[in-house]
């Protein structure tokens, strides 16, 4: 397209904005937003412009704070010849407005049509955003099915944690990227620019071939999947193009200090779910929790240095005006210099309006000194811990090596130092779980309240129990597990709630939050499904499915009916994808996608979990940051290594505010 052929749709959109909810989310203009000319490449060096739309497939209030999209937005726009803009899922009232007035899906930066860009990158943190992808494609005028797209349509690329099994959406995407995105989006941009500069030889298929031949971009159309007629299982996944690799590797960004993004964080105009500036202090986790996909697929651990953390916090606070700084990672208190980081930042911002926060803290990594540093400015919010399993046996099964006494000692320290509330996070439906394991959550919560009252001498002690349903995920030891059916999940949670409420002494001090089992079943379908699940997603979308991650929009009946319709004539059903245990011999839909983890190691860990559950073993997998290697395979397979401190250096001198 020429530089003058793409105009903003805002003049057509603006007259209607007052007729939709929260119109501010569609107008753009945020602090630190980047505005570029459509033909910035020609202006930079006379070459081609590569144009990206980046999408987080949820509402603006959820999508704008997403770190992944913000980082890629900035990394791409730093190149003079790349234009990157953002789009988010529109609410149903805006979808109707766009359809009624023939206005396409647009970017919030310059309100350009999404369909006019070269590349459409979509970051999936959860599989429940798949229907929102279809809405965006349809509104943008991009054919839903990749095979129907022409050279004039953007190349649709999936990323994020859910991209480690993109098979359920294989029909709707052109490509998927596994792992860290900072370097690979630039490589994709360079390949695209070269192809455009040569006059787009071979069209869309040639561009996809050039991306696939690198071995680091997965192009589903270059792979054929066959199924066993007798069992319904996958018989084979075979490349159908000579340049497509048999396995596609994930990307791992080493030396995070060289990538201190975001440097210019976006500050939203509308209220969002996280009103804070976030700094990722390390990436990856090797604690070895068997249920945790994030910990498995982001290995190895790579820490940012104390100097870089300090500089990023200083820069972010100055450029955003946010009053809260979150130090983020999968287990932030495990950073080897977290104590020094907390003290240095608390010293700097003491007496100011800037507060520090840690996400959910591991019981065995928490200490009062650290907690006091993070609350030095007088903002003492509740503490969150995640024992995950209600009983000691279940915590051993999932390799969460925290005893009940560990938890009680930790909450006793917190309550005795002035905290009044803790939140405990658990899962229901873990492998080998029984009713008694779940009821142990009530006993643990009661003991927490009793301990808090005893050490504080007060009765206003609170404990909130939050419970989520366990969903088996790809690339984890539990990828073979049978998911618990929703009826049993709901029955156990009802039993637990009744037990808590019936207790006259502690019941009122224990808050209880939980999700029913049905959304988890659909998440399980989407997380472990194969290409046949794509027909279900499309049917749900055509039946009105939108924002399935929001309880008020989710309909289990719609998914159930769509599964029945879409799988008619196929010898598999919803339960086949969810509540069925897999065998070692079965080809899993993601086996050709390489997260670096050795499949035999994952299987051995799964068998260890079952043996622990049966009481025939007490094996535990410790954190390989501090122990000899457990041979999970990531470091040699990916050519990487664990990068941790301590550096022994102080935080860069930062004058006290």
Helices and strands as residue ranges (DSSP letters): H 10-14, G 17-19, G 23-26, H 40-45, E 50-56, H 60-63, H 67-77, E 82-88, H 92-100, G 114-116, E 119-123, G 127-129, H 130-140, G 146-148, E 155-159, G 161-165, G 167-169, E 175-176, H 182-197, H 203-212, G 220-222, E 223-227, E 234-239, E 248-249, G 256-258, E 277-280, E 282-283, H 293-297, E 302-303, H 306-320, E 324-328, G 332-334, H 338-349, E 355-358, G 363-365, H 368-374, E 383-388, H 392-397, H 404-416, E 421-428, H 435-456, E 462-469, G 477-480, H 486-501, G 507-509, E 510-514, H 517-528, H 533-542, H 556-566, H 574-578, E 593-594, H 599-614, H 634-638
